[in-house]
């Protein structure tokens, strides 16, 4: 099994401000910010790991300082910032950028080989390159959730932001992610990893990144989840896949 990662980097040196804008965005969608839930043991199949944001009642974000002038965000659900709110004209990461007046990018790696790079400018425009190769963002391989992929740019490349040296031909996804984390993660580079999403945000274990914030928000209405979780894939397939 290859390497998977979904990490956002925001061109702001104020992690507190980034966390505050995320909380405001969550609230605008009807989510209620809550304190950290009690620690728990993660099941093999968790909706916060495998379902979209609008299919979850609980959202989590770990927000922490990166290199000078940068803030890093890990989320659960994993694509929380790459997806749009219902009826929205832009993904949540682009909305963060618009509110902060800051650029950002998100590096998504799928099984070491598929890569989707999202670049957002301070006006809230998003530019995508790459392809997942996994079909896990929907049935159309040329769409990534609500965003169209460009057939002329199926190789992930920085085109809007001046970081072209971060991605080289033939690199495995985890090598690109490690290079990006080393440059933009600063002293907290080790936390630029989906293990934070799984261990901190899904299991609710303490987050010890220097200067880090953990944000949770819960849906107050009728559950949006198709399931709570499963201990094995056979049970998941029997209960969930027939409903798709």
Secondary structure, DSSP 8 states (H G I E B T S, - for coil): ----EEEEEES-S-HHHHHHHHHHHHHHTTEEEE---------SEEHHHHS-GGG-SEEEEEEEE-STT-EEEEEESTTTTTSB-TT-SSBHHHHHHHHHT--EEEEEEETTTEEEEEEE-TTS-EEEEEE-SS-TT-S-TTEETTEE--TT--S---SSSS-GGG--TT--HHHHHHHHHHHHSGGGGGGSSHHIIIIIIIT------TT-EEEEEEE-SS---S-SEESSHHHHHHHTGGG-
